[in-house]
Every structure is written in structure tokens, then in C-alpha cells.
Amino acid sequence: MNTSFYIAKRYLFSKKSLNAINFISGISMLGVFVGSAALVIILSVFNGFENVVLSMYNNFTPEIRIEPATGKTFDPGTEVFKKLKADKRIENYTEVLQEKALLRYGDSQFIGLVKGVSSDFFKRKRLDSTLVEGDFKLKQDDSTFYAAVGSSVKLYLTVNINDDFTDLQIFSPRKNAGISINPAQEFVARSIHPVGVFQIQQVFDESVLVPIEFTRALLEEEKAISTIEIYSKAGEDLDDLQQDFEKQLGKEFLVKNRIQQDQQLYKTLNIERWAIFFILTFVMIIAIFNIVGTLTMLVIDKKKDIAILSSIGAGTGLIRQIFFIEGMMIALTGCLAGMFAGFIFCVVQQKFGLITMGQDSFITDAYPVAMKLADFVLVFLTVTLISIIASGISSRLSVNKIYDLKEDL
């Protein structure tokens, strides 16, 4: 066994002549323990919230979205799109025609997004989890259409889906409309009955979902669409799929994955995650630097041992290494114990949901938790790096007068 490690281990677990040293060592280890556990728990809870938010988005945000590089619409009936639609790697292929329009319900008005979707849209998994009222049955036959409104639209217009006598009126500017004496002739007006309310996030909740046939009549668009939304079959590599579609479609179309579709959301989530990590790391630095005081007190307690080691030939490097390893053992013991405690807490929270949100309206009752191996590695490496710096500084400061200690023997 390495001499410095052996002596450091004896110093860590042996009884000290000053009880204060045991107390200070315990405080240092406890600080690292609490800090490590807090980092693991909070990062895991943040992962849980991130998964909840992204799962809500992902119900409406496709894995891949195709849109024109210029203009608002394109023809989906060309050979390249027929070939794309028949691709066996695709599980869900939804054609979308959307545009901003004036919404009116009773005496209330609101400008929202009217999103017309083909029938494949309603075959998506977990779509019903976004519903708060009613259902997504938007088409009864070829001429009877219904709408699902976002929660913001419902709030602004005070929509009542149980009122069978009031329809949602939608107005869109008429194509190639000239100046008319009657302004109403410049708009296409269509009525549709709302049967469902969904809630995701404000950017989605200010929209109305309708069958694409209804949107075609509203926008006077016979065949063009705005985007194509694609979900792949399980096990398919999305990066390969995206690159393949880009080659097939060329520069005239943009093929976007989920991150590219909403870069601001993913950027915000990453910024919040790193902000939390750095704040907790700063607290961890303060806790770990208690080791400086611990090692200083230990040097005072063991000065005779140091003098004896020096007299029998131990150099400054060996003695510094003893106290460096001592500091690392204090920090890493606290870190490993804290990470294990954090892991146990997260497992219990996942299974039993002991700590609740306290809000019945939230999508989940208990704080969500999602553990990632990368978080545990990150916490361990962070504590190790800070411990190396703190132990290195304290070991040098504690034995910088080693030659004076020899005279005390």
C-alpha cells in the first residue's frame, strides 16, 4: 500500500487528541455530502420537468417538419412527395395548411392560428393527453367538420363547447380581393362548432385545430399545403432520416428536427439547467474549502508525527501528499455518500411521489424525477476537481514550515 495513502487513511479514521478536529472533519464531509446530494436531486428534478415540458411539446411538435425555403405553401402532389409519403420508415405523415385568421365567438374576437390537418394527425400517440375538455373528433363525414381550440383561445373568446347553438366564426382575407364597397366581401367567413379544448403551451394554445378540408375552403386553397409533419417508426435514426430527406428535396425545402423547430425552447432549457448547476457548484465550492481549515487543524494535531517523519527522511513532497490525500478522502467520501443518498431519494420519489406539487391544475401531481448517468458523472468530476484544488492549496499551506516543526521534536 502507498505510504502516503496508508498514513492519510489512519489520520482520517484514528482518534484525534483535539475533539474539535473530529467535529470540523465531520462538518467538511457533511457539507460535501449535502452539496452532492442536492446537485443530484435538483438536476434530476430539472430533468423530470424538462421531460414533462418536452413530452407536452412533442405531442404537437413532430420529429421532422418539412416546409418551403421561400413562400408559405407548396404542392404536396409532386413525385418527390409521393415517394416520400410511401417511405416505409415513416409511421405518421401529416399534411398541414395553416394561417392566421380572425376568430369570433359570440361578441368576442381574437386573432389566432387556424391549423388544418389531414386525418393522420389524429392517429398520433398520446395526443389525448393534451385534452382538457371534449375530444379530437373533428370530422364526422365529408361535409361535417368540428374544431378543437387551444386553452388561450377558449379564455379569450369564452368558448363553451357544451353550447350546441353557438359556433366559432373564422374570417380570412379573400385571395386576390380588390377594393370593395362592402368590406365583408373581402373576407371568407366560415363557421365551425368547437368540440374540444387542448392545453400545451401558449404558442400552441393560441391556435384552432380543424380538418384540412375546412382550411382549404377558408383560405381558398385547392391543393397547396404549408408543412408536412413526420413521425418515424420505432428504431429509426432521425439524423439519417433528416439527411436523406434533405438530399431528396434539395434546397427548395427546409427539413427541421425538433430542436431546429423550436430553438428558443431548447436554448432556454439548457441555460436554466446550467444556471442551476453553477449556482449549486458555487455552494459546493464553499463547502469543500472547509477542508483547508480541517487540514490546518490536523497539522497542528499531528505536528510531532510530521517532525518524526521528516527526521527519518520523509521529504516535503511526501508529507504534503499525505495531507493532500487526506483532503481528497474527506471530499470524495462525502461526495459518494451524497450521490448515493441522492440516488435513493430520486428512486423513492419516482415510485411513491412523496413530495407533491401542491397544485391540482398541474399536469403531474408530484415533482417529476429523471436520473441521467451523465449527471452523476458531472457531479463526481466537479467535486473531484474542486477537491484537488482545495486539497492542493491546503496541503501546501499546512506544511510550508516543515523545517520549523523538526525543531519541536
N, C-alpha and C positions, 0 to 999 in steps of 0.2 A: 504494500500500500504506500502511496506517495506520502512522504514525511509531513509536508505542509498540510495535506488533506487530513491525515490522521490527527495531528495536533489540533487543527481547527475544529474537527468533529468533537474531540474531547473537550475543548473550550466551550463549544456550543451546549453540550448536554451535561457537563460537570457542574457541581455546585460552586458558586462564586462566594468569595468572602464578603462582598457587599451585596445585600439583597436588592439594592436599587438597580444593579446591573441586570439581574434576572427580570426585574419589572420592566426596565427600558427595552430589553431584548424582546420581551413578550409584546410590548406596545408596538415595536417596529414590525414584528411579524404579523400582529393583528391588523396593523394599517395596510400592509400589503395584501393580507387575506381579504379584508373588506373591499379594498380597491379592485382586486382581481375579480372577486365575485360580482361586484357592481358592474364592471365592464362587460363580463359575460352575460349577465342578466339583461342589462339595458340594451346591449347590441342585439340580443336575441329577441327582446320585445320589439325593438325597432324593426327587425327583420319580419316579425309577425305582422306588424302594422303595414309594412311595405307589401307583404304578400296579399294582405286583405285589400289594400288600395289597388294593386295591380290586377288582382283577380276580378275586382269590380270593373276596372277599365277593360280588361281583356275579354269580358263578355260582349263588349261593343267594339273593341279595337281588334281588328283581325291580325293574324300573324303576318300576312303580307297584303299590302294595298297597292293597286296599280292605278295611276292617274296620269292624265296627259301632261307633258312637259310645258306645253303652251295651251292656252284656252281653258274652257271649263268642261267641255264634253268631247266625246269621241264615239265612233261607230264600233260596237262590240261584235258586229256580224262579219268581220273580215276573216280570212282564212287563218291568220295567226292566232286570233282569239278562239276560233272554233277548235283549233289544235290544242290550245291552252286549256280550254274547258274540258276536253277529253283526256287530259293528263291523269294517269292513274294514281299519281302521288297526291292529288288534291281530294280532300274529303268534302269540303264545302266551298262552293263557287257562287258568290252573291253579286248580282249587278245592282248598282245604286245610282239613282238620279236624285239629286238634292239641290235645293236653292232656298235662299232667304225669302220669306213671304210675310204678309200681314195676316195675323191671326185675330179673329174676333169671336168672342163668346158672350152672348148677351150684350151688355153695354160696355164690356171691357175689351181693350185691344192690346196687342203685343206683337213685336217683330221677332219671329223665331225661325229656326231652320226646319224646313219640311224635307224629310228624308224618305224617299220612296225606295223600297227594297223588293227584290224578287223573292219567290217562295222559299228558296234555300236558306234565307236568313233565319227563318223560324225553326230550322232543324238544328240550330247550334245548341251545344250542350250548356247547361247551367244558365240559360237565358232567363228562365222563370225566376231565378234568384234575385233579379233586379226589380221584379214587380212588387209594388206596394199595394196596388188595388187592381181589381179586374183581371184581364188576361190579354194575351197577344193574338187572339183570333181576329185578324184584321180583314179576312176575306171569306165571305160566305159563298159567293158564286162569282161569275164573270162581271157582274154589274153591281153587286152589293159590297161596299167597302167600309171598313172601320179604321179608327185611328187609336194609337197609344201615345199619350202625351207625357213629356218629362215633368218631374215634380215642380220645376220652376214655372213651366207653362201653366200648370194647374194652379199654382199660387197666384201668379199674376192675373189670370183670367177667371179665377174661382170656378174651375171646371168641376161639374158634378156628373160623374159617369153613371150615376143611378137615375139621372133625369132623362127619361126617354123622349122628351119633347123638345129638347134644346140641342142643336147641332153646333159643331165648330165650323165657322166660316173661314175660308182661306182665300186671300186675294194675291194675285201675282200679275205684274205688268205684262200686257199682251205683246207678243212678238211683232216687231215692225209696226207698232201702233203710231199713228200720226196724231196731230193736234185735233182734238175733238171738242165740240161744244159741250158734250156731256162727258165729264171726266170718268164716269163709271164704265164707259165703253172702252177705255184704255186699259182696263184690268180684266183678267179672267177670274171669275169667282166660282168656287166650288164649296159645297157643304159636305161634311162627313161627321159621323157620330163617334165620339170618344168612348172606348170600352175598357181602357186600361191606363194605369199610371206607373211609370218606372222611375227609379231613382238611382243615379250612379255618381255623377259629379256635375257641377254647374255647366261645364262646357257641353255635356250631353243632355242635361236636364232642361235645356232651353230649346229642345227640338221636339218634333212630332213625327212619329213613325207611321207610314201609310204604305199600302201596296204600290208598287212601281207603276201600275196601270193608272192609278189615280193621279200620280205626279205627272205622268205623260200628258194627261188631259189638262191638268192645271198649267203646265209650262208649254203646252202646245209643241211637244217634242215627240216625234213618231218613233224614233229608234235609238237616238243617241243616249249615252249614259255619262255620269260624272266619274265614277270609280268602279273598280272591281275589287271585292274583298274576298280573300282566300284563307282557308284553314287547311293545313296539310294533314295527311294521315299520320297516325302514331308511328314514331321511329324515324320519320324523315328528317334529314338535316336541312334546317331552314336556310342556313347560309348558302349551301349548294343550290337549293331551290331558287333562292333570290337571284343568285348569279346566273343561273340557267335562264330564268325569265328575262333578265336584263339583256342577255345575248339574243334571245328570240325577238324581243320587242324593239330593241335599238334605242337610239337617243330620243325618239319621239315620246317616250313614256318614262315615268318615274316609278320604280319598284321599291317600295319602302317597307322595312321591317317595323316592329312595334316601337323601337327606340327612335327611329327616324320619323315616325308618325307623330310622336309627342316628345320631342327632345327636351322641352322645358320641364315636363313632369319628371323624367328620369334624372335630369340635371339637378332639380330641386331635391329629390330623394337622396342623391349622392352627397350633395352639400350638407343636408341635415345630418346624414349618417356620420360624415367626417367631423362635423362640428361637435356632435355629441362625443365622438371618440377623443378628440383633442381636449375637450373640457375635462373629461374623466381622466385622461392621461396626465393633465396638469395636477389634478388632485393626487394621482398616483405618485408623481414626482415628489410632492411634499411628503407623502407617507414614506417613500423609500429613503429619502435623505435623512430620516431619523436614524438610519444606520450609522451615519457619521458620529452622532452622539453615543450610540451604543458601542462602537469600536473604540472610541476615545476612552470611555469608562472602562472597557475591558482591558485596554493597555495599562491603565492605572492599576487595575487589579492584578495584572499578570506581569508587572514590570520586573519582578525578581526572576520569573521564568525567562523573560526576554534577555535579561542580563546573563543568565546561566547559558542559554543557547548561544548567545554572542561570544561568550568566553570559551566555549568548546568548539568554536569555528563556524557557527552559523552566520552567514552574511546578511547584509541588509535586505537583499532580494528575497531570501528565504523567509525572513520574519515578516516582510511586507506581504508575501504571498499567503502566509498563514492567516493574516487578518483580512486579506482580500477574499480568500475562500470562505472565511467566517461570515463576512458580509453577504456573499453570494448565497450561502446556505440559508441564512435568515430570510433573504428576499425570495428565493426560489421555493423554499418550504412553504412560506405564506402564499406564494403565487399558485402553486399546485393545489394546495388545500382550498384556496379560494375558488379556483376554477372548478374543482370537483364539487364544492358546495353550490356554485352557480349552476352546474350541470344538473344536480339533484333537484334544485329549486325549479328549473325550467321543465324538467320531466314531470314533476308534480303538478305544475301549472298547466301543462299541456293536457294531462289526463283528467284533472279534477277542477281546473279553473277556479282555484281558491280566491284569487284576487279579481273582483268583478269591476266592470266599468262604471257601474252606478247609474247607467243611462239606458232606459228600456228602448229608446229610439235608435240606438247604435246597432250596426249590423251584427256585432258579436257581443255577447254578454260579458265574457271575461277577457282580460288582456291577452291578445294573441302572442304566441311564442313560436319562433322558428330558429333552431340552432343550426349553425354552419361551422364546419371544421375550420374554415379559414379564419373565423373569429377567434377560436381558441388558439390557433397558431399565432395570430396577430397579437393577442393579449400576452402570450408567453414570450414572444420575441420583444415586445415593448418593455415588459418588466425586466427581461434579461438585459437589454441594452441600458436601461436606466440604472439597473443594479450594478452593471460593470462600471459605469461612470462613477456612481456614488461610492462603491466599494474601493475603486482605484484611488479616488480622492482621499477618502477617509483613511485608508491603509498608509498612504504616503504621509499624511498629516500626523497620524498617530505615532509613527516610529521615526520621525525625522530627527529625533535627538537620541538615537540608539546608543551613541558613544557615551552620553551622559548617564544612561541607565546602567552601563557596565560599572561605573564607579560606585553605584549604590549596593553592589553585591557584597 
